[in-house]
Amino acid sequence: MIEQRRVAVWRDGAAVPVPADQPVVTAFDLGLARGDGVFESVAVLGRRTPHLDAHLARLVRSADLLGLADPGATAWRALVATALAGWPTDVEGVCRLVLTRGLGEGTPPTALALLAPVPAETVRQRTEGIAVVTLGLGVPADFRAGAPWLLGGAKTLSYAVNMAAQRHAHALGADDVVLTSLEGRVLEGPTSTVVWAAAGTLHTPPVETGILAGTTQARLFAAARAAGWPTASTPGTVEDLHAADAVWLVSGVRGAVAVHTLDGVRRGDAGLSPRVGELLAG
């Protein structure tokens, strides 16, 4: 049986495969000790990564915000290719690219590619939809965009708050979260971008709020505009989500997942989810 987890590490200018159960970083790596690093999660379909370019571009932006040395696109592509070597074409996967500060100033960064099958829970949510609760992030909507030390818009390894939000949602009987600002404006999910349909238009919160720019949301909106479906960057509220025709949480591996319950209130999608799925698959 083929091992369903893969690891590749960048060492001495080359991508090196490492057994999945073997250590690849020192305990003193600042990515482990301080969460000082960035990452991307890339969908693997038929042993291919069709959306890798967008993720690499965002990885560069995130690394720049943290002042991290980036080994470059050639290194990342080599890492992905090494991890994917021999991967079954019929197994959908997720390839996580991880970049840390390594041991600190004067030392090379740590660059890894980690490959694993898409979890069964992710597949379930695609088909059944999700229940979501709204939770406050505790900052004004526009604050992070003007506070570079808060790393708004960077996909960092510092995901403790994001994961705590999801655990809190699970404790409440929900699947996921929509984070909101102090004023009640919609921001993002812990691992996703919020999209909603209203008045014949697809909406998403503006990146000026310091949210992460969604690669899948951008791809969806480009396809929607090409198909004649208007799109907008909208400073929405939770009330707007309740009034919307449909709400989705959108991410690279999970795709566009319909929200069927928001803060305990059941809602529909006006039959729009198949259209959204077709646009993303096109």
N, C-alpha and C positions, 0 to 999 in steps of 0.2 A: 504494500500500500504506500502511495506517495505521501510524504509528510505534508500536511496541509498548513504549515507555517514556514515562512522563509525570512531570512535576515541577510542583508548585505551591508558592509561597512566600507567607507572610503579610507584607504590606508596607502600612504606613500604613492599617491597619484593613481591609484587603481581601485576598482570595485571588487571587494573580496567577499565571497559567500562564507557565511558562518553558520554552523548548526544552530537551530532555533533554541536549543536548550543550553547553549554556551554563552558565557558573559562576553560583552562587546565593549563595555565602557568601564572605567574605573569608578569606584564609589565616590571619588572626589570631583567627578564631572559636575560642572555648575548647572547643567540641565537637570540633574538629579537633585542636587543639594538646594538649588534656588529656583528651579523652573525657568532658568535663564536660557531660553531658546524658542524656536518657532517650529511649526509643523504644517503639513498638508495631508489630507486624506484623499486619495485618487482612486476612482472607480476602475476596476479591471473587468473587462468584458471580452470574452473569447480570447484571453491571454493578451489583450490589447489595452492601452490606456488612451482612449480617444480624446480625452479632455486634459491631457497632461500639460499642454502649453499654458493654459489659463492658470493652472495651479502653480506652475513654476514662476509665472509672472507675479502671482500674489506672494509666493515665498520670498522672492527678491524684495518686494515692498516691505514685508514683515521683517526680514533680516535688516533692512536699512533702518527701520524705525528703532530697532534694538541695537544698532551699531555692530551687527554680527558680520564676520567675514563669511562670504558665500563661496563655496567651491566652484559654482558655475553650472550652467545648464548641461554641459557635456558630462560632468561628474554625476549629476542627478540622473541623467538618461542612462548612464552606465550602471548606476545602482539599481534603477528600475529594471533594466534588461537582465541584470544578474539575478535579481530576486525572481523574475518571471520565467527564467530558464526552466523548461520542463513542466511549467504549471499547466494543469489540465484545462483545455479550452472550454470544457463544459462547467467549470466551477467559477462562479462569479466571486471576485475578490475585492479587497480593499488594500491598497498599498499606501502605507503611511511614510512620508518623508520627514525625517527629524533632523534638525540642525541645532546644536547647542554651542555655547561658548567654550566648551571643552574644559581645560584646567585653568583658564583665565588668560590674562594679558600675556602676550608673547608666546602663546601656545596655539597650535592649530585647532580649528573647530572640530566638533564631532558631527559627522554626517552619516545617517543610516537610512536604509529602506527596509520596512517591515511589511510583510505580505501575509494575509490571512483570509479565509473565506468570509463572505458577508454573513453576519449573524442571522440566525433564524428569526429573531425578534424584529430585525430590520425588515425582513421579507413580510412578516405578518403585518407590520404597520403600513406597508405599501398597499396591501390588499384590503385591510380592514379599517384603515384610518386611525386617528388618535384622539384621546381626550387630553385637553391642555388646560393648565391654570396660568393665570397672570400673576407675576411676582415683581415687586419693585427692586430695581437695581440700586437705588439710593443716591442717584446723581441727577442733576438737571439734564435735559435732553441734549443741550448744546455744549455741555461743559467739557467732555472728553476731547472734542475736536480741537479745543484750544489749550489742552493740557497734555503735551506730548509725553510727560512722565507716566501717564496712565495708559499709554500704549493703545489708545483707541484705534481700531482698524487693523491691528496686528493680530495674527493668529498665533498666539504664544502658547508655550507649554504650561503656563500658569492657569490651569483649568480647574483648580480646586473649587472656586465659587460656582462655576458652571455645573460641575458634577454635584455639588451640594444642592443646587437649585433643582436638578433632576431628581435627586433622592427625596427631596421634600415633596416634589410632585407625586412621586411614587407612593409616599406615605399618605398622601391625600387621595390615592386611588386613581391618579391621572398618569399619562404616559410622558408628558413633556411640558415645556414652559414657554411662555412668551414674557420676556423681560420688559419692564416699563420704566420710564423716567419718573422723577419726583412729581412732574406735572401730569402724569398719567399718559404720556405719549408712548406709542408702541416703538420698541427698539429692535430686538432680535430674539431668537431662541438661543439656548446655550450652545447648540451645535448646528444652527440653521438660520436661514433668512425667512422673515415673515412676508407672505404675499397674500393679497386678498383681491377679490373681484367685486366691483361695485359700479353701477351706472355704466355698464358696458366697457369698463376699463380695468386693467390689471394694475394694482398699486403695490408699492413697497416703501418702507421708511427711507428717508434720505441718509446717505452715508455721512453727511455733515454732522450727524448726531454722534459720530465716533464708532458706529457699528462696523463690523467686518463686511467688506464688499463681497457679495456672494457671487461666486463663479457660475453656479447653476442658475441662480436668479437672472444673471446677466444673459446667459444663453437662452433662457426661457423668454425673456423680454424681447430679445433680438428676433427670435422665431415668431413671437406673437405679432410684433410690428410688421414683419414681412408678410404675415397672413392677414393683416388688416385689423388686428385687435389692438386698440390703443393701450399704451402703458404710461405710468406716471410715478414720479417720486413724491410721496405724499406724507406729511406729518400727521399720521393717523392716531386715533385713540382707541382704547378698548371698546368704547361704544361704537366706533366705526366698524370694528371687527364683528361685533354682535349684529350690526345692521347689514353687513356685507352679504352678497350672494353666496360667496364661498371663501374659505380661508385655508391656506396651506402653509406648512413648514417645509422649506426647500433646502436641500443639501446635496452634495456631490454623490454620495453613495446611496442615500435613501431615496433620492429623487424628490418629487413633490407629493407630500403626504397630506391627505385631506384631514382637516380638523372637524370631527363629528360632535365634539362636546367642548364648550368653552366656559370655564368657571362653573361647571355643573349644569350648564344649559345645553340641551341637545340642539344641533343645527344641521342643515343640509349643505349641499354643494351646488344646487341648481343644475345638476347634471354636467358640470363643467370640468370635472376631474379627468374624464377620458380625453377631452380636448387638450388639456394641459400636458397629460402624459404623451400624447401624440406629438406635440410640439417639441418636447424634450427628446423624444426618440428620433425625430426627423433629421 
